[in-house]
Amino acid sequence: MPTIENEVTVNAPLERVYALAKDVESFPEFMPDVESLVVQERSDDGSRTVTQWVGVASDFKLKIRWTEEDIWDDAARVCKFTQVKGDYQSYGGNWTFTDLGDGQTKFSSVLTYEFEIPLIGPLLKKVVAKLMRENTQRLLDAIKTRAEQPAAL
């Protein structure tokens, strides 16, 4: 199963970056690869959410749908996510937020997935891997850009 690791250094305090990442409802507003995202469930303390996603691979005019469970550990500043149903055969990983000092935060993502397209799937494995890496990096970069804007205060 492929694993993708990405990270970005954000010139914003840890609390701001973490809060923006946890505000998943706003992702479609500033992430072009996210067509829609609906929170289906949220625990009273906000540590668990179940979200329904529609992502877009615009180069292929392909929409990917999945529902994931997110477990947010506010003390450790980590989110673990797992697909509970959807187009992936398997999908999960974690986001980690690390205070680098001086108002900087490291935002790291580890993602494992399995996505098969019948018939032509074997030919496209490298293309899918490239798209997954690029989409994951765009998500991190979108949160970085938003966190670094003065309006995000």
Beta strands, then each sheet from edge to edge (+ up, - down):
strand 1: 3-10
strand 2: 34-42
strand 3: 48-57
strand 4: 62-73
strand 5: 78-86
strand 6: 90-101
strand 7: 104-114
sheet 1: 1+ 7- 6+ 5- 4+ 3- 2+
end
